[in-house]
Every structure is written in structure tokens, then in C-alpha cells.
Amino acid sequence: MILRPKVRGFVCVTAHPVGCAAHVQEQIDHILRQGPIKNGPKRALVLGASTGYGLASRITAAFGSGAGTFGVFYDRPSEEDRPATPGWYNTIAFERAAKRAGLYARSLNGDAFSETIKQQTIQFIRDELGPVDLVVYSLASPRRVHPRTGVVHRSVLKPIGQPYTNKTVDTDLGIVSDITIEPATKEEIADTVAVMGGEDWELWMQALQMAGLLAPGATSVAYSYVGPEVTWPIYRNGTIGLAKNDLERAARRIDAQLKAHGYGRAFVSINKALVTQASSAIPVVPLYISLLYKIMKAQGTHEGCIEQIQRLFSTQMYHGSALDFDGGGRVRLDDREMRPEVQRQIVELWPQITTETLDELTDIQGYRTDFLKLFGFGLAGVDYEAHTDPHVTF
């Protein structure tokens, strides 16, 4: 069939296997151009390995440091007449490229929050890979079935305490409008922390430690975001922000436990705002990203997921470098986004953005391009008029 993008709201319901493979190869090529990352990881476990920062971490570990990688992800497989979600195609493309390069690569598709997937992962690592020296926690999900209580928790993107009104954009239609979001209830706040906080990261690290599958000096990193004041009511001071605070709490606890048992370190990396499947779902944020892209591209400081993670690995985690923490004990990969001159322009231009000025003041086209690339569309060298078999298997 001929596969074309079909966008509904903040998601594209189709994905292109050839385009997704080309997108993965673009990221691999970037890492190879940067050269080897000295003293990098040798055996990595990536939780949430199929898209965004998780995929970039897996690519960087493998092709920057020659690491064997085990990836856990949760995507819909393809069928004879139905495309998979993009993470399925991304993971197949990554595994094929890794194996061509002589690198160990194994993946497990399933609910990483579940005890079943934890134990299956541990068994594979024990049998095939050996103790890991890097654990990347990059899960993003709207729901979590608690592995011990069986309770289903669903996350929400809401402010806390009072309604929040600001402008947002329909990225498909290019219409800027005001949106008002009602505050979360106490139950919604607790559920969001249960889904997006740090408890599951702790459970993974405990399971790996008890199984003897953490190598000496093992590092674990989780990814988060702070952002500017314009997004704080819906992000940092909202439900997702409380969940991220809990992620930072978990980092401190995991770090202490690792050090107490002679292992390495755990920390949170605050990364730059980028177009991902997760960020596209947050009101206000896509408009902010479109404006940010315009400013940072003009300054020559824009980075995508793969550039961010390559910089994290090569200037902070490995390559003879040392972690540079902020006052909250976090590594800041959003340093270029948060430069005063960048944020000053955000503050000045934000009130001027309307439907009529959107194309002039923001890089909405760049946002759309990056969004479609997440689903394998708009990649150079891909014939999108050709008939393509959507059913691709490992």
C-alpha cells in the first residue's frame, strides 16, 4: 500500500517503515560522525527504547561506544494491512543496523511497568548480555497498572490549584487560540505521580541489583524537563511537574543505594524542549517549541534528541568528563535553551503570536517537519509514492 501521514490531534495514526528506518540511520550517522566516546558503556539497558530520548540513548551507546544494548519498549506491531506504531519500526531498524555492525542488540516489546517484563528482561540479560553498566530510564506512558496492587493509574496534564489559561496552537491547522485547563483533583495528582514519577525506576534498579546484574560503577540516568516560566503552570508547577519532582527524589535514593553497595551513580538529566510524541500532547508546549526552534536555529544552537544525548555522553557522563550538577543535583542539557538571551526573546515575542503572525514569528514548519519525521515521513531519499509493505517483523 501507499502510506501517507494521517494526523489526528497530536498523533499521527500511520507510520512508514522505510521512513522510520531512514530516521534511525540519520541518527546513527550523526553519532558515527562524532567519533568514538571513550570509556563509554559496554552493556546498556534502555527502558523506553523505541522513540525520542530513549532511542537516541540506545543509538549513542551502541554506535558511539560499541555497547551491547537491551531495549524495552511498548508498541503496536504491524499487521498484513496495518502499519505498526513508529517505535516498532525504529526498533527493528536499530537492531538490524546494530547486528550489521557486530553489536549485541535484543529488544522486548511489552509493559515495562509489569513484573512479568521485568523478570523476562532480567532473564535475557543474565543469559545473553551480562551485568549492565548503564541503565537509561526513559518511559513515557499515559497509564500504569501498578505491579503490586493492580490499581490502574492514569496521568493527566493539568495545573494545580486554579485554572490555567494561555495560548496554544493546532499544529496541523496553524490556528492559535486560548485554552483553559481546569485544575487537577488530588486523585489525579496522585495518579500522575504514580505513572510518571520515580517509583518504577526504583523498582527496576532494585530488581537488577537483587539479580546481580549491575556491573561495578554502573550508571543510571532518567530524563526530565524544567522549561521556562511560560510553561510552568501546565508543566513544572502542574501535575507532570510533581511527577518529575518525584523522579528527582528517586534519583537521590537510587544514587545513595548504588553507592552504598559499591556501584556507581544515578541522576536526572534536564533536557531541551523537543518535538516528541510525549511533548506533542501537552497544551501550550508545541507553540513554545515552535518559537524556541526559530530563535535557537537563528543562533545556531538548536539540537535534536540525538545531538542532546551525544553531548550528554561525551561531555558529562563519559569521555574523561565529569558530571556538572546544578543546585538541585541535576545535569542541565537545557543550558542553551535557558540562556537569558533566548528566554528574553521568548518573553518579548510570546504576546505577539497570533494565527496571522504564526509563520513569521515561529518555526511552525520546522515543528511539523520534526513531528512527521517521528512517524517516518519527510525523510530524504524515501520514495513515498512507492507501494510499501507495512508488515515488518524482527
C-alpha positions as CSV (number, residue, x, y, z in Angstrom):
1,M,0.0,0.0,0.0
2,I,1.0,3.7,-0.3
3,L,1.4,5.0,3.2
4,R,0.7,8.6,3.9
5,P,0.6,10.6,7.2
6,K,-2.9,10.8,8.8
7,V,-2.7,13.2,11.7
8,R,-5.4,13.2,14.3
9,G,-4.9,15.8,17.0
10,F,-1.4,15.4,18.5
11,V,-0.7,12.0,17.0
12,C,-0.2,10.5,13.5
13,V,-2.0,7.2,13.2
14,T,0.2,5.9,10.4
15,A,3.9,5.2,10.2
16,H,6.2,4.4,7.4
17,P,8.7,1.6,7.9
18,V,11.2,2.7,5.3
19,G,11.0,6.3,6.6
20,C,11.4,5.2,10.2
21,A,14.5,3.2,9.2
22,A,15.9,6.2,7.4
23,H,15.3,8.3,10.5
24,V,17.2,5.8,12.6
25,Q,20.0,5.8,10.1
26,E,20.2,9.6,10.2
27,Q,20.8,9.4,14.0
28,I,23.3,6.6,13.6
29,D,25.2,8.6,11.0
30,H,25.4,11.6,13.3
31,I,26.9,9.5,16.1
32,L,29.5,7.9,13.8
33,R,30.5,11.4,12.5
34,Q,31.2,12.5,16.1
35,G,33.8,9.7,16.6
36,P,34.0,7.2,19.5
37,I,33.0,8.1,23.0
38,K,35.9,6.9,25.1
39,N,35.3,4.9,28.3
40,G,31.6,4.7,27.3
41,P,29.1,2.0,28.3
42,K,29.7,-1.6,27.2
43,R,26.3,-3.2,28.2
44,A,23.3,-0.9,28.4
45,L,19.6,-1.4,29.3
46,V,17.3,1.2,27.9
47,L,13.8,1.4,29.2
48,G,11.6,3.2,26.7
49,A,14.0,2.4,23.9
50,S,11.9,2.9,20.8
51,T,11.5,6.7,20.3
52,G,12.8,10.1,21.4
53,Y,15.5,10.3,24.0
54,G,15.4,6.6,24.8
55,L,16.1,5.7,21.2
56,A,18.8,8.3,21.0
57,S,20.4,6.9,24.1
58,R,20.4,3.4,22.6
59,I,21.9,4.6,19.4
60,T,24.6,6.6,21.2
61,A,25.6,3.8,23.5
62,A,25.8,1.3,20.6
63,F,27.4,3.3,17.8
64,G,29.3,5.8,20.0
65,S,30.7,3.3,22.5
66,G,30.2,-0.1,20.9
67,A,27.8,-1.2,23.6
68,G,25.6,-4.2,23.5
69,T,22.1,-3.0,24.2
70,F,18.9,-4.4,25.5
71,G,15.8,-2.3,24.8
72,V,12.3,-2.5,26.4
73,F,9.5,-0.8,24.6
74,Y,5.8,-0.9,24.2
75,D,4.5,-0.5,20.6
76,R,1.8,-2.0,18.4
77,P,3.3,-4.5,16.0
78,S,2.5,-4.3,12.3
79,E,-0.1,-6.5,10.6
80,E,-0.6,-7.5,7.0
81,D,-2.7,-4.4,6.2
82,R,-2.0,-2.2,9.1
83,P,1.1,-0.2,9.9
84,A,2.8,-0.5,13.3
85,T,3.4,2.4,15.6
86,P,6.8,4.0,14.8
87,G,8.7,2.6,17.7
88,W,8.2,-0.9,16.3
89,Y,9.8,0.1,13.0
90,N,12.5,2.1,14.8
91,T,13.5,-0.8,16.9
92,I,13.7,-3.3,14.0
93,A,15.8,-0.8,12.1
94,F,18.1,-0.3,15.1
95,E,18.5,-4.0,15.7
96,R,19.4,-4.7,12.0
97,A,21.9,-1.9,11.9
98,A,23.5,-2.9,15.2
99,K,23.8,-6.5,14.1
100,R,25.4,-5.5,10.8
101,A,27.9,-3.6,12.9
102,G,28.6,-6.8,15.0
103,L,26.9,-5.4,18.1
104,Y,24.6,-7.3,20.5
105,A,21.0,-6.0,20.3
106,R,17.9,-7.6,21.8
107,S,14.5,-6.0,22.4
108,L,11.4,-6.9,24.4
109,N,8.0,-5.4,23.5
110,G,5.7,-5.2,26.5
111,D,4.6,-3.2,29.5
112,A,7.8,-2.1,31.3
113,F,5.7,-1.3,34.4
114,S,4.8,-5.0,34.8
115,E,6.6,-7.5,36.9
116,T,6.5,-10.0,34.0
117,I,8.5,-7.8,31.7
118,K,11.0,-7.0,34.5
119,Q,11.6,-10.7,35.1
120,Q,11.8,-11.5,31.4
121,T,14.3,-8.7,30.9
122,I,16.4,-9.9,33.8
123,Q,16.5,-13.4,32.4
124,F,17.6,-12.3,28.9
125,I,20.3,-10.1,30.4
126,R,21.5,-12.9,32.6
127,D,21.6,-15.4,29.8
128,E,22.9,-13.3,26.9
129,L,24.4,-9.9,27.9
130,G,25.7,-9.9,31.4
131,P,25.7,-7.2,34.1
132,V,24.9,-3.8,32.6
133,D,26.9,-0.7,33.3
134,L,24.3,1.7,32.0
135,V,20.5,1.8,32.7
136,V,18.5,4.5,30.9
137,Y,15.0,5.2,32.2
138,S,13.0,7.0,29.5
139,L,9.5,5.7,29.9
140,A,6.5,7.9,28.9
141,S,3.0,6.4,29.2
142,P,-0.5,7.7,29.9
143,R,-1.3,4.8,32.3
144,R,0.3,2.3,34.6
145,V,-1.1,-0.8,36.1
146,H,0.7,-1.0,39.5
147,P,2.6,-4.3,39.6
148,R,1.9,-4.9,43.3
149,T,-1.6,-3.5,43.8
150,G,-3.1,-4.0,40.4
151,V,-4.6,-0.5,40.5
152,V,-4.8,1.3,37.2
153,H,-3.3,4.8,37.4
154,R,-3.9,7.4,34.6
155,S,-1.8,10.5,34.2
156,V,-3.2,14.0,33.4
157,L,-1.7,17.2,32.2
158,K,-3.3,19.8,34.4
159,P,-2.4,22.7,36.5
160,I,-2.7,22.6,40.3
161,G,-4.8,24.8,42.5
162,Q,-6.5,27.0,39.9
163,P,-7.5,27.0,36.2
164,Y,-4.8,27.9,33.7
165,T,-5.4,30.0,30.5
166,N,-2.8,30.6,27.8
167,K,-2.4,30.4,24.1
168,T,-1.8,27.2,22.3
169,V,-1.7,26.1,18.6
170,D,-3.3,23.5,16.5
171,T,-0.1,22.4,14.8
172,D,-1.9,20.8,11.9
173,L,-4.2,23.8,11.0
174,G,-1.9,26.6,12.3
175,I,-4.6,28.2,14.4
176,V,-3.6,29.9,17.6
177,S,-6.2,30.1,20.3
178,D,-6.6,30.4,24.0
179,I,-7.1,27.3,26.1
180,T,-8.3,27.0,29.7
181,I,-7.4,23.9,31.6
182,E,-9.2,23.1,34.9
183,P,-7.0,22.2,37.9
184,A,-6.4,18.6,38.8
185,T,-8.0,16.8,41.7
186,K,-6.0,15.2,44.5
187,E,-6.6,11.8,43.0
188,E,-5.4,13.0,39.5
189,I,-2.3,14.4,41.1
190,A,-1.5,11.1,42.9
191,D,-2.2,9.1,39.8
192,T,0.1,11.2,37.6
193,V,2.9,10.8,40.1
194,A,2.3,7.1,40.2
195,V,2.6,6.9,36.4
196,M,5.3,9.4,35.7
197,G,7.2,9.6,38.9
198,G,10.2,7.6,40.1
199,E,8.7,4.6,41.8
200,D,9.0,2.3,38.8
201,W,12.6,3.4,38.2
202,E,13.4,2.4,41.7
203,L,11.7,-1.0,41.2
204,W,13.8,-1.6,38.1
205,M,17.1,-0.8,39.9
206,Q,16.2,-2.9,42.9
207,A,15.4,-5.9,40.6
208,L,18.6,-5.5,38.7
209,Q,20.6,-5.2,41.9
210,M,19.0,-8.2,43.5
211,A,19.7,-10.3,40.4
212,G,23.4,-9.3,40.5
213,L,23.1,-7.7,37.1
214,L,24.6,-4.2,37.8
215,A,28.2,-4.0,36.8
216,P,30.8,-2.2,39.0
217,G,30.5,1.5,38.5
218,A,27.1,1.2,36.9
219,T,25.3,4.5,36.0
220,S,21.6,5.1,35.7
221,V,20.0,8.2,34.2
222,A,16.4,9.4,33.8
223,Y,15.3,12.3,31.6
224,S,13.2,15.3,32.7
225,Y,12.4,18.8,31.7
226,V,12.0,22.2,33.5
227,G,11.3,24.7,30.9
228,P,10.5,28.5,31.1
229,E,8.0,30.3,33.2
230,V,5.5,30.5,30.3
231,T,5.0,26.7,30.6
232,W,5.3,26.3,34.3
233,P,1.6,26.3,35.2
234,I,0.9,23.4,32.9
235,Y,4.4,21.7,33.3
236,R,6.7,22.4,36.2
237,N,4.1,23.6,38.6
238,G,1.4,21.2,37.3
239,T,0.8,17.5,37.7
240,I,3.6,16.5,35.5
241,G,6.0,18.7,37.4
242,L,5.1,17.0,40.7
243,A,5.8,13.7,39.0
244,K,9.2,15.0,37.8
245,N,9.9,16.1,41.4
246,D,9.3,12.5,42.4
247,L,11.6,11.3,39.7
248,E,14.3,13.5,41.2
249,R,13.6,12.1,44.6
250,A,14.0,8.6,43.2
251,A,17.3,9.6,41.6
252,R,18.7,10.7,45.0
253,R,17.6,7.4,46.6
254,I,18.9,5.2,43.8
255,D,22.2,7.1,43.8
256,A,22.6,6.5,47.6
257,Q,21.7,2.8,47.3
258,L,24.2,2.3,44.4
259,K,27.0,4.0,46.3
260,A,26.2,2.1,49.5
261,H,26.6,-1.2,47.6
262,G,29.8,-0.2,45.7
263,Y,28.2,0.6,42.4
264,G,28.2,3.9,40.5
265,R,25.7,6.8,40.3
266,A,22.2,7.8,39.4
267,F,21.0,11.2,38.3
268,V,18.4,13.1,36.3
269,S,19.3,14.9,33.1
270,I,17.2,18.0,32.4
271,N,16.9,18.0,28.6
272,K,15.9,20.6,26.0
273,A,12.3,21.0,24.8
274,L,11.9,19.0,21.6
275,V,9.2,17.6,19.3
276,T,8.5,14.1,20.7
277,Q,5.3,12.1,20.9
278,A,5.1,13.0,24.6
279,S,5.7,16.7,24.3
280,S,3.1,17.0,21.4
281,A,0.4,16.1,23.8
282,I,1.0,18.9,26.3
283,P,-1.1,22.1,25.7
284,V,0.9,25.3,25.1
285,V,4.2,23.4,24.8
286,P,4.1,22.9,21.0
287,L,3.7,26.6,20.5
288,Y,6.6,27.3,22.8
289,I,8.7,24.7,21.0
290,S,7.9,26.4,17.6
291,L,9.1,29.7,18.9
292,L,12.1,28.2,20.6
293,Y,13.1,26.5,17.3
294,K,13.0,29.8,15.5
295,I,15.3,31.5,18.0
296,M,17.8,28.7,18.5
297,K,18.1,27.9,14.8
298,A,18.9,31.5,14.1
299,Q,21.6,31.4,16.8
300,G,23.0,28.1,15.6
301,T,22.4,26.4,18.9
302,H,19.4,24.1,18.1
303,E,19.8,20.4,18.9
304,G,17.6,17.4,18.4
305,C,17.4,14.3,20.6
306,I,20.5,12.6,19.1
307,E,22.6,15.8,19.4
308,Q,21.5,16.2,23.0
309,I,22.3,12.7,24.1
310,Q,25.6,12.6,22.2
311,R,26.6,15.8,24.1
312,L,25.4,14.2,27.4
313,F,27.5,11.1,26.9
314,S,30.6,12.9,25.5
315,T,30.8,16.0,27.8
316,Q,29.2,14.7,31.0
317,M,29.0,11.0,31.5
318,Y,32.0,9.6,29.7
319,H,35.0,10.6,27.5
320,G,37.0,11.6,30.6
321,S,34.4,14.1,31.7
322,A,32.7,14.6,35.0
323,L,29.0,15.4,35.7
324,D,28.3,19.0,36.2
325,F,25.3,19.3,38.6
326,D,23.1,22.3,39.2
327,G,22.0,23.3,42.7
328,G,19.3,20.7,42.6
329,G,21.7,17.9,41.8
330,R,20.7,17.6,38.2
331,V,22.7,17.7,34.9
332,R,21.4,20.5,32.7
333,L,21.3,19.7,29.0
334,D,18.8,22.5,28.6
335,D,21.5,25.1,29.2
336,R,21.4,26.5,25.7
337,E,17.6,26.7,25.7
338,M,17.6,28.5,29.1
339,R,20.2,31.2,28.2
340,P,18.9,34.6,29.2
341,E,19.1,36.0,25.7
342,V,16.9,33.1,24.4
343,Q,14.3,33.4,27.1
344,R,14.2,37.1,26.8
345,Q,13.1,36.8,23.2
346,I,10.5,34.2,24.2
347,V,9.0,36.7,26.7
348,E,9.0,39.5,24.1
349,L,7.5,37.6,21.3
350,W,5.0,35.4,23.1
351,P,2.3,38.1,23.3
352,Q,2.7,38.8,19.6
353,I,1.9,35.3,18.4
354,T,-1.4,35.0,16.6
355,T,-2.7,32.9,13.8
356,E,-1.7,35.6,11.4
357,T,1.8,36.0,12.8
358,L,2.5,32.3,13.5
359,D,4.5,31.7,10.3
360,E,6.6,34.9,10.7
361,L,7.4,34.6,14.4
362,T,7.8,30.9,14.9
363,D,9.2,27.9,13.2
364,I,5.9,26.1,13.0
365,Q,7.0,24.4,9.7
366,G,10.1,23.1,11.5
367,Y,7.8,21.7,14.2
368,R,5.6,20.0,11.6
369,T,8.6,18.6,9.8
370,D,10.1,17.1,13.0
371,F,6.7,15.8,14.1
372,L,6.2,13.9,10.8
373,K,9.7,12.5,11.0
374,L,8.8,10.8,14.2
375,F,6.4,8.7,12.1
376,G,8.8,8.1,9.3
377,F,7.5,10.8,6.9
378,G,9.5,13.5,5.2
379,L,12.9,11.7,5.1
380,A,15.2,12.4,2.2
381,G,15.7,9.5,-0.2
382,V,12.5,7.7,0.7
383,D,10.0,7.2,-2.2
384,Y,6.7,7.9,-0.5
385,E,4.8,7.2,-3.8
386,A,6.0,3.7,-3.9
387,H,3.9,0.8,-2.6
388,T,5.3,-0.3,0.8
389,D,4.6,-3.4,2.8
390,P,3.6,-2.2,6.3
391,H,4.1,-5.7,7.8
392,V,7.7,-5.8,9.1
393,T,8.9,-8.3,11.7
394,F,12.1,-9.0,13.7
